[in-house]
Amino acid sequence: MTNSTPAILGGTPLAQPGLPFARPLLPPLDELLPEYRSIFSNGMVTTGPHAERFAEAVAEALSVPFAIPVSSCTSGLLLAFQAMGIPRGAEVLIPSFTFMASGLAPVWNQCRPRFIDVDIETMNVDPETVEREITPETRAIVAVHQFGNPAPVEELEAIASRRGVSLLFDSAHGLGSLYRGKPLGGGGRAEVFSLTPTKLVIAAEGGVVATRDAKLAEHVRLGRNYGNPGDYDCLFPGLNARMSELHAVLGLHSLHRLEDAAAVRNRMASRMRDRLAPLPGVSFQKIDPRDRSSYKDFCIILDPAEFGLDAHQLGEALRAEGIQTRVYYSPVLHQMTAFQSFVNDSDLERLPNSIALERRALSLPMYSNMTGSEADLICAAIERIHRNAATIAARLS
Ligand SMILES: Cc1ncc(COP(=O)(O)O)c(C=O)c1O
């Protein structure tokens, strides 16, 4: 076997040790210890001053009046959606090409998702599609900044206000993104961020609901505490979705590293894009030059006819090289078991890009501390797999 033989065909894996899909950049433990010591000595492990301080720091970083820390982006989405007061049974537009939690928010609130397509290049919902898909029964839109690529916030807000529907942003990937030079967070009625280990700001588990709406903020604040205003007379069905003090300390120290993380990810994305662009059948998520993606994920789009393999096959070949990838998203929402009662045959014709991306989009490893040589190794592996694409395709079929 020569060095040009891909590992999936018996060559030596290029990545030794392997490259994981995500490598969380955590603050050094020593930096956190003084705060953890004080939390352990006073016993106040949840709902305390650290969560408040984290909330203030996020609000300041995003330039929004209200930022409420919660236990996850999913719980934040459920509560923010509930706060919008959308009537039971109402229709909600949601992209099919997204993570399951975007669709869970309306369903948990007894609303009906109507899946819409995304733009195949930006991977976000585009304003024309939203305008066309709104029906007299639509009461809300859930838009996503996919992989950190800012959605067209202003155009979507204009449509929502003209058509009298609420707009919620699933901004799970949005910390580190800039929309027209400014951080996301103030769009729609609320934007909800995630703080899990694949994100740029990490609290182990956690989320933040950012909003300019004082009433919505108050609802989320109560809702994360069962709906209990403090006198045990529960006002509405809330959750336990509080952020613990331990998570908040980690989140705050991680937040201080956000700009560096976004800069590294943008540099590495641009390095991989430059090197992979000449390969036939490889393209990239289109980011508006006025914006910055957080690159929560760096995703390539394959044309299987030109590249010789689809995303699933390239993922398999990279795994043999020791490089982990994810086919985000497969299945897409309208294919998931949980959402089948909201799908009908005509929906499938309306969602060609979501279906195409399910076979074509592959997220490569991306870290907030990725090195140039790691990025180069990923590209070298893709190049040698491409040179042998026909043999690999035959092997995998
Ligand atoms: C688009 C999107 N929305 C929501 C979530 C849910 O976030 P969490 O795991 O913090 O609940 C994720 C998870 O990564 C996501 O990718």
The ligand as a Gaussian input file, in Angstrom:
#p B3LYP/6-31G(d) Opt

LIG

0 1
 C      -30.053000      24.027000      16.135000
 C      -30.089000      23.506000      17.549000
 N      -31.121000      23.853000      18.330000
 C      -31.219000      23.427000      19.608000
 C      -30.258000      22.607000      20.157000
 C      -30.427000      22.097000      21.558000
 O      -29.447000      22.599000      22.425000
 P      -29.298000      21.986000      23.891000
 O      -28.580000      20.696000      23.731000
 O      -28.505000      23.022000      24.643000
 O      -30.663000      21.824000      24.446000
 C      -29.162000      22.217000      19.387000
 C      -28.112000      21.351000      19.959000
 O      -26.967000      21.421000      19.615000
 C      -29.082000      22.659000      18.044000
 O      -28.073000      22.269000      17.255000

